[in-house]
Amino acid sequence: MTAATATTGLPTLLLPSADGAPRSYRLSAPGEWTRPTAPITSRNVYAAAHVVPRMDAENTPGSPADLDWDATLAYRHELWSYGLGVADAMDTAQRGMGLDWTATRELIRRSAAEAAAVVAERRPELEGKSVRDLVSCGAGTDQLDPAGITPGADGLRAVADAYLEQLAVVEESGAKVILMCSRALARAASTPQDYLDVYGRLLREASRPVVLHWLGTMFDPALAGYWGSEDTAAATATFLDLIRDHAEKVDGVKVSLLDAGHEVELRAQLPAGVRLYTGDDFNYPELIHGDGTHHSDALLGIFAAIYPAASTALQAYDAGDAERGRAILTSTQDLGRQIFAAPTYYYKTGVAFLSWLNGHQSGFQLVGGLHAGRSLPHLVRVFTLADQAGLLLDPELAARRMGALLETGGAA
């Protein structure tokens, strides 16, 4: 239940506690976030956005994705209005977890077309930005069934051909290409050289520099042994060999291993001009802030959930107030660690949950029924941490929706 308080005008909500007894919780005011009035320049940043299904669709495991295109694209416009780029058709958008290639292809085309329209508007917060700056899209191999891939030359050829089909779709849209990790390649490849051969072919075929994506097993267990080894140091050596051999075709690398020390070491070894886009949703404040010599740019799923704070922090960096920028990012870190807690591949549930609480979708659902991937206590914790970070932008709406969820779940 909720009730507006006379003293603050903010709602109070009864939330279940660890011992099961309800506790009164008063919501906070939203943070003093600002939309930029000029382009963000201190860091290159993409927020990896989720997709919104039609609420009356068959959103059950195994059903084809059926998207609410108006809500899905409106969310991207919201991110752009805060000066952030959008990473689309990524694992945040449920690639390999409900979003099939048919829907993904349409998502890429629609998002890039919307980005082109935004560029044409010449908004001050995006002045001088290109479509590639506003949207980058994943190219993978998920039109293949990994179970049907056999190790060896035939499997590697099928993987490369599937990649090239998707690379062409992204390039034709005008978006920047992100070469995603491939479950099929992990099955087909037997050696580091297999990875170098497939990726080398893709980079030679790419017409413009791409982002290479290294996704850890905490996000997708099927990627064990990627780059030819389960030893991180050996895999990193292969990864760096690929980048150095094709540096002119590599815009940057997105690393999602949740290992800050590894990322710091890797970014110091990258060739000049190759960016490191952190994918570390646990340690992003320190990595974006940098060590005085290097800093990470960002391509983050958590930024789709904390985008008003992320944008305000980046504006502080642009203004020369790095300590304020880091403090803002740090204030969201506990929320990020909760959303991305193990099992990490269910983090999309938290991103959609905050989208629903903040009114960006009419119901709390995800494609393929993935909204059921987190427990009610987990979501209660996300709710309170988001509130404490100032990221419940309409407290009355958020409290009302949280109360409805608690009642439906039998906890009210």
N, C-alpha and C positions, 0 to 999 in steps of 0.2 A: 504494500500500500504506500501511497505517497501523499504528502501534504505540504503545501507551501508554508514556510515559516514566516511569522510576522516580522522577525528581526532582520532577516537577510533577504527574504523574497526567494530563497533557494529551496528546492524540494528536499524532503527527508524521506528515506526509504528504509524499510526493514529488510536487512540482508542476513542470510544464514551465516553463522560463524562455524569455526572448526568443531565446536562441541554440539552443533546442531541447533542451538538456541538462536532465535532472531535477535539481531542487534540494530539499533537505530543508526542510520548513516546519513549525514547531511552532505549534500553535494556542494562542491566548490564552484566558484565562478570560472568561466572559460579563461584561458590565458590571453594576454594582450598581444595576439598575433597580428602581423601586418602582411598585406599583399605588397609585393615590390612595385616600385614605380619606374624601375629601370631593370635591364637584364642582370641576372646573377652571373658574375664573372669569376669569382674566386675559386670555385669548384665546378666541375662538370658533373651534373647529377641527373639521374633517372630514377623515378619512383616506379617500381614494378607493380602495376595495377592488376586487380582481380577482375573477374567478369561477373555480371549479375544475371542470373537466370530469370526467365518468366516465372512468376510465383505460382501460376496455375499449370505449369508444365510438369512432365513426368520426371521430376528431379530425384531419380532413384539410381542406385548403382547399376551401371551397364546401359542406361538409357542414353540416346543421343543428346548432345548438348542443345538446349533450346534457350537462346539468350534474349533478354530484354535489352534490345539494342539502344533504346532511348536512355535507359538508366546507365548502361555500360559506357556509352560515349559521353554522357553528362559527367560521369566521374572523371574521365580524362580531361574534360574541359575545366573541371574544378582544379585538378593538379596543374594544368597549364596556367590558370589564373594566378597561381602562387609562384610562377616563374620556373617551375620544375619541368624537366623532360619526363616522358613516360616510356618505360620499358614494357612492351606489350608482347602478348603471346608467349609468355615465359612460364616457368613453373608456378608463379603466383597466380597466373590465369588458368591453372589446373591442367597444363600440358602433361599428359600421361596420367592424369587423375580426373578424368571426366570430360575434358575438352578434346573432342576428336579433331582430326585434320580438316574435315570439311568446315566445321565452325571456326577453327583457327585461321584458315585461309580467308574466310570472310571477315574475321576480326582484323587481320592485318590490313586488308584493303580498306575497310571502313575507318580504322584508326588513322591510317596514313592520309586518307582523303580529308578527314576532319582536321588533321594537323596542317595540311596544305591550305585549308580555308582560314585557319587561325593565322598562319604566316601572312596570308594576303591581307588580313585586317591591320597589320602593322601595329599591334598593341605595344605600348611603351615598355611593358615588362618583358616583352619578347623581341624587341627591336633588333634587327640584324640576325635573328635566329633562322635557321633553315629547317626544312621538314626533318632532316636527319638529326638535328639538335632537339627537336620536339618529340620525336618518336623513334625508338629502336625496337626491332622485332626479332623474335627467336626463329631461327631456321634449324630444324632437327630432322628426325627420321621417323616420326611417330605415325606415318602412314604404313609403316612396316610392323608386322608382328614379330617381336624379338624371338619368340619361341620357334619361328620358322626359319631363323637365320642359322646357318652352319658356319663354324670356324673355317677360315681359309679364303682363297681367292674369290670364289663365287659370292660368299657372304660379304666380303669387303667391297666387291663391285656393286652389289645391291645397295649397301649402305651409302656408298659415295653417290650413286645415282639418285637415291632418295633425298640426300642432302642437297644435291644440285637442283632438284625440282623445287624444294622449298626456298633455297637461296634465290632462285629466279623470281618466285612470287614476292619475296620481300624487296628485292631490288626494283622490280617493276612498280611496286607501290611508292617508291621514293624514300622509304624508311631506311635507317641504318640496320645492317645485318648483325645479329648476334648468333654466332655458331654455338648452339647448345650441345651439351654432352648427349650422347646417344646410347640408349640401352642396347640397341641392335649392334652398335660398334663394339661395345664392351663384350658382347657375345661372340662377335666375328673375329676380333683381334686376338692374336696370341703373343705378340711381341711389341715392344716400343716402336719398332720400325713400321708396323702395321698402322699405328696411329699417325706417324709422320707421313706415311704415304697418302693416307686418306685426306688428312687435313692439308697436306701440301697441295694436293689436287684442287681442293676447294679454294684455297687461297689464290692459287694461280687463276682460277676461273672467276673469282670475285672481281667486279669492275671497280670497286672502291674499298677502302680499308674497313675491316670488320672488327667486332669485339669477339674475343675467344672466351668461352665460359667454362669454368671448371667447378663442377657441382659435387660436393662431398656426399658420402654415403648417409650422413645424418638427414639429408634432404631426399636422397633416393638410394636405397640399399642396392639396387640393381646395377649401380655404377662402381661397384668394388673393383679395384685393380685398374682404374682408368689411367690412361697414359702408359699402360703396360706394366704397372707394378703397384702392389699394395703398400710399398714403402714410400712414404711421402717424399723423401729426399730424392730417390731414384725417379719418381714420377715428375718431380719438379725439374730435374735435369733434362728430361725429354721435352717437357713443356717449354723450357727456355731454349732448347735447340730449335724447336719449331719457330718460336718467335724471332729468334736472331736470324734464321734463314729466310724469313719472310717479313722482316720488320716494316717494309714499306706498305704491306697489306694489312697490318695490324694497328687499328686505332687504339685498342686497349685490351686489357684482360679483366674479366670479372671472376673473382675468386671467392667461393662460398665454402670454405672449410672450417669456419668458426675458430681459427687459430691466428690470433693477432701477431704472434711472434713470427710465424711463417710468412704472413703477408708483408711484414716490415722487411724481412730479408729478401723476399721476392721482388718487391717494388724497387729496391736498391740495385737490383741486377738487370732490370729491364732496359732495353735500348732506349736512347734518347727519342722522345716523341711518342713513346708507347705508354699510355696511361694505365694505372691500376684502379679499376672501379671496384671498391670494396663491396663484397656481398656478405660481410660479417655483421649479421643482425644482432650480435651480442656486444661487439667491441667497436662499433662504428664511431662513437665520439672521439676516442683517442686516435683512431686511424685517419679520420677526416681532418682532425686537428693537425696531425703530423708531428714529426720529431725535430723540426727546425731545418732539416735538409730535404726531406720528402714528405708528401702527404698523399693520401688516397682520395680519389674522386669517389663517386658512389653510384651503384646500381642496386637498389635495396628494396626488398619487399616491405620492410618496416616503414619506409618513407611514404608508402601509400596509406599507412595508418596514422602517421604523425605529421603529415605534410604541412599543416600550418606552422608547427614548431620548427620543422626542418627548414622551411623557407625563411622564417624569421632569423634562425641561427645563421644561415648562409648570408643573409643581408648584413648581419653583424660582421661576419668575416669580410664582406665587401667594403664595409665602412672602416675597416682597420681595427675592430674591436674583437680580436680573436678569442679572448677569454670569455666574453659574453656569449659568443657563438658556441664555444665548447660547453659552457654552463647550461645553455638551453638544451643542447643535444644530450648532455648527461642527465638532465632532468627527465628525459624520456627513456633512459636505458633500462630501468627496472621493468617498464611496460614491454619493451622490446624483448627482454629475456623471458618474460612470461608468455608472450605470444608465440615465441620460437622455442619454448621448452620442449623437451623430448616427450613423445615422438615428434621430432621437428617437422616432418612432412605434413603435419596437420595444422601448421601455422596459418594456412589460408583461412581457417575457420575464424581466427581472431581478427584478421583483416576485414572479413565480411561482417563480423559481429559489430565492429566499430562503425563500419559503413552504415549498417542498419540503425544503430543507436543515434547516429548523427543525421539520419533522414535521407541518405543517398539511395536507399532501396526500401521498398515498401514492406518487405518481409525478410526474416533471417533465414535465408536459404543459399545453398551453393549447388552448382552442377553436380550431379551424381550422388546427391545426398551427403556431401562432405561436411555439411554444417553439423552433422551428428558426431564429428570426429573429436570433439572436446567435451569434457564433463561440465555439469553446472557449476561445481566449485571452481573449476578453472576459469569459467567465464565471469563468475562473480569477482575473482581476483583481477581479471582484465578490466572489468568495469571500474573497480576502485582505483587501480593504478592509472587508468586513462583519466579519471576524474582528478586525481592528485596532480597529474601532469598538465591539467588545464585543457584536455583534448576532448571533453564532452561539450560540444559547441552550443548545444541547446539543452541545458540541464533538465528542463521540464519534460521535453520529449524523451531524453535518454532515461530519466527516472520512470516515466510512464511505460516505456517499452521494456525496461528491465523488470519492472513489476509484473508486466504481463507474462514475461518469460518465466519468472519465478512461480507465478500462479499455475501456468501450464505444466511446469516441471514438478509441481507438488511441494515446492519449498516456501510457499507464501502462506 
